[in-house]
């Protein structure tokens, strides 16, 4: 028979079990729904680490890229090979390269090419964020489902054995409380991080669009090369 967790166990006051053992006991006491909640936690953690590394501003928007491109253009070194290097170096480079390929066309053609590429770039920056948002929404629902399952278990025990032995009801109560707490523990930070990354992608998209517009204006002679905005 599975041992019911005492209040001392739940609050880490037992002193007999290690943290790993306590965690496993909490998972066991919470029932099978604790495992999908734990899986959501692992997936969310992996996505957060990957996005934090990928969405670094220095990687997305290398410093002074527009100025370097202008120098290459002025020196007649803006060859197809150089444009390919710019395209592969960064997401901003992909957008600017789309404009550079069409630099001999009109301003509108350049902007349209940059805009088309920019939509693909932003979609890549948004990668996995929908999954992160889904986890933030599903985790508390899994916790709520665990609460319902725990209550059903508790009332089933009451119907069979009455209320004379509270220990028989402890399993259902533990399931209800632990799954609810587990779902919220995963959902709250996941939701906050999803909002953070979503906002960061939006800011990066706006800044990349501004850089691309500056490049178009410089190549078309509509902006002074020496302006600090480059």
N, C-alpha and C positions, 0 to 999 in steps of 0.2 A: 504494500500500500504506500502511495506517495505521501511523503511527510509534508504537512502544512507549515507554511512559514509563519513564524511568530513575529510580533511587532519588533522585537530586537533584531531579528534577521533582516526585516525589511529596511530598517534604518541603520544597518551596519554595526549594531552594537553587540553581536554575538561573540565576535572575537575568535571563533573556532575555524571559520571558513575563510579561505583567501577570497580576494575580489573576483577572481575568475569563477570560483565555485559558487559564490553568491549570485553572480550574474546568470550562471546556468540554472540555478535553482529558481531565480526570478522568471527566467524564460519558461521553465517547466511549469511553474505555478500559474503563469499567465495563459497557458494552453497553447494550442497549435497556431492561433492567430498571432502569437508573438513572433513566429518565424517569418511570415511575410512582412511584418513591421520591421524586423531586423534586416531583411533583404532590402527593403526600401531605404533604410539607413545607410547600408553599404553602397548602394547604387548612387544615392544622393551625395555621399562623401566623395566617391570617385569622380562624379561630374563636377563638383565644386573645385576639386584639385585641378582637374583638367582645364576647366574654364579659367581659373585664376592664372594658370600658366599661359594659356593661349591668348587671353585678352589683355596681355600686358601692352600698355600704350607704346612703349619703345619698339615692340614687335609689329604692332599694327601700323603705326605712323612714325617711321624713322625721321629723326630730326633733319631739317633743312633739305628734304628730298626735292622739293620744287626748285630750290636754288641750285642744287647740283645738276638737275635736269637742264635748267636754263644755261648753265655753264657749258654743258655738253653740246647743247643746241648752238650756242654762239660760236663754239670752237669747231663746229662741223663734225663732231664726233658722235652724233646721235644716230647711230646705225641700227639696223634691225637687231643685231646681236646685243647691243646695249639696251634696246627696248625690251628684249626678252629677259635680260638680267634684271631690269627694273621690275618687270611683271612677276618674276619668280621670287623676288626678295621680300615682298610684304603685301598685305591686302591693299594698302594705299597704292602701292606700285602697280597692282593689277588695274586699278581704276585709272591711274595716270597713263599707263601704257595704252589703254583703250583709246584715250584721247590723242596720244602721240602718233598712233598708227594712222589717225585721220587728221593730222595737223595741217595737211595741205588742202583740206576741205574747209567748208564754212564753219563759223563758230557754232551754229545750231547742230551741225553734224557731229562735231566734237562732243558737245554737251549730251547729245542723244546717246552716243556710244559710251560715254562715261556713265550715264544714268543706267543703261542696260547692264553694264558690268557691275555697277554699284549695287544693284538689287541682288545679284548673285553673291557679292562679297558680304553684304549684310546678312543674307540667309546663312552663309557659313559661320558668321559670328554668332548667330542665334542658335547654332547647333546644340542640341541636348537641353536647351532651356525649357522647351515644352515638356520634356520628360521630367525636369526638375519641378516645374509647376504642377504636373500631374501627381508626383509623389507628395507634394505639399497638400494637395487636395484629398488624395486617397488615404494617407496615413491616419488622419483623425477619424475617417469613416471606418477604417479597420478597427481602430480603438473602440468606436461606438458599437460595432458589431460584436467585439469581444465583451463589451458591457452587457449587451443583450444575451449573449450566450451564457455569461456568468450568472445573470439573473435567472435565466431558465434553469440552469443547473441547481441554483440555490432553492428555487421553488419546487423543483422535482424532489430534492432531499426533504424539504418540509412536508410535502405531500406523503412521502413514504415513511418518514421517521418522526414527524412532528418537530416541535421547536425545543425539545428538552435537551438536546446535545448541540451546543453551538459549534463544536469542532467539525461536525458534519457539514455545516453551512460554510465553513471557512474557505473551502475550495472554490465555490461559486463566487464568493466575495472577492477573493484574491484574483480570480480571472477577470472579473469586472473592473477592479481598480487598476490592476497592472496593465491590462491592454489599453485602457483609456489613457493612463499616464504615458505608456510607450508610444502610442499614436501621436499624442501632443508633443512629446519630447522630440520626435522626428519632424513633425509638421512645422513647428514654430520656426526653428532656425532655417529649415529648407525654404519656407515662404519668404523669410527676410533676405536670404541669399539670392533667391530667384528674382526678387524685386531689384536687388542691388545690381546683378548682372544685366538684367533687362535695361535698367537705366544707363548702365555703362555702355552697352551696345548702342543705345540711342545717341548718347553723347559722341561716341566715336564716329557714328554714321554722319552726324552733323558736321563734325570737324573734318572728316575726309571729303565730304561734299564741298566744304569751303576751300580746302586745299586744291581740289580739282578745278574749281572755278577760277582760282588765282592762276593756275597754270594756263588755262585757256586764255585768260585776259592778258597774261604776259606774252604768250606766243602770238597773239593777235594784235599786240601793241596797244592794248587798252589799259595797261598798268605799268607804272614805272618800275624798272628792274630793281632799283635801289631801295624800294619800300621795305620797311621792317617786317611787313606781313609775310615776306618770303622766308 
